[in-house]
């Protein structure tokens, strides 16, 4: 039976004790040992193909399955630079977001495509992050958006979350908190676990055990629906309660600890 690990990236695989986050040598060594044993390893993250580029270019030998990106709305074959699957977010919802933003000043919008993340300038008082490209409302409506996010300002998370739940098109989308300052939206039924299953199917793999690890609410379904699940000590409490195993903090080689448990049949 094949063994597959899909891991979240930020707060799970990456160590952020330096200005630029990285995969520790201990985690790299453990992943290579996992692969050498004939197993599979890849990522399931909220990042899009552009924002993940530094990782797969720096550590290309660590991943041997497609990357599940944008919280499951994109499946990416980084070796061939090919999008294998993309789910475009409901256009009626995007229109509703724009109208909401014209009346509210509690969040910065981020619209992700398969290549870049965009925003629209609606309020001159909000500082736009450098990684977002500003476009006009007209230009935005021509883009194929696979994930939307509110970057929350002034501690308005609960207010924005409640407002979103009152949108007319709430039945068409899923709200996925990935931190207290980042509230993501994808189409209904789009999430990391469904993306992982699509990636495995596209890789023509069957008869496998799936092991997952993640640290926040956008990882919850993959934690609940995998064969065995792991949570770093830094996790959101809900994931700590749901996971089969709790491993080291992400800054103390959580993946190495996880792989040691599996390879030594301690699960």
Secondary structure as GFF3:
##gff-version 3
##sequence-region A 1 267
A	DSSP	beta_strand	2	7	.	.	.	ID=ss1
A	DSSP	pi_helix	9	13	.	.	.	ID=ss2
A	DSSP	alpha_helix	25	36	.	.	.	ID=ss3
A	DSSP	beta_strand	40	43	.	.	.	ID=ss4
A	DSSP	alpha_helix	49	58	.	.	.	ID=ss5
A	DSSP	three_ten_helix	60	62	.	.	.	ID=ss6
A	DSSP	beta_strand	67	69	.	.	.	ID=ss7
A	DSSP	three_ten_helix	70	72	.	.	.	ID=ss8
A	DSSP	beta_strand	74	77	.	.	.	ID=ss9
A	DSSP	beta_strand	82	86	.	.	.	ID=ss10
A	DSSP	alpha_helix	91	101	.	.	.	ID=ss11
A	DSSP	beta_strand	107	112	.	.	.	ID=ss12
A	DSSP	beta_strand	117	119	.	.	.	ID=ss13
A	DSSP	beta_strand	133	134	.	.	.	ID=ss14
A	DSSP	alpha_helix	137	140	.	.	.	ID=ss15
A	DSSP	beta_strand	147	152	.	.	.	ID=ss16
A	DSSP	alpha_helix	157	164	.	.	.	ID=ss17
A	DSSP	three_ten_helix	170	172	.	.	.	ID=ss18
A	DSSP	beta_strand	173	179	.	.	.	ID=ss19
A	DSSP	beta_strand	182	187	.	.	.	ID=ss20
A	DSSP	alpha_helix	192	202	.	.	.	ID=ss21
A	DSSP	beta_strand	208	213	.	.	.	ID=ss22
A	DSSP	three_ten_helix	217	219	.	.	.	ID=ss23
A	DSSP	alpha_helix	220	225	.	.	.	ID=ss24
A	DSSP	beta_strand	228	232	.	.	.	ID=ss25
A	DSSP	alpha_helix	237	242	.	.	.	ID=ss26
A	DSSP	beta_strand	245	247	.	.	.	ID=ss27
A	DSSP	three_ten_helix	250	252	.	.	.	ID=ss28
A	DSSP	alpha_helix	254	263	.	.	.	ID=ss29
###
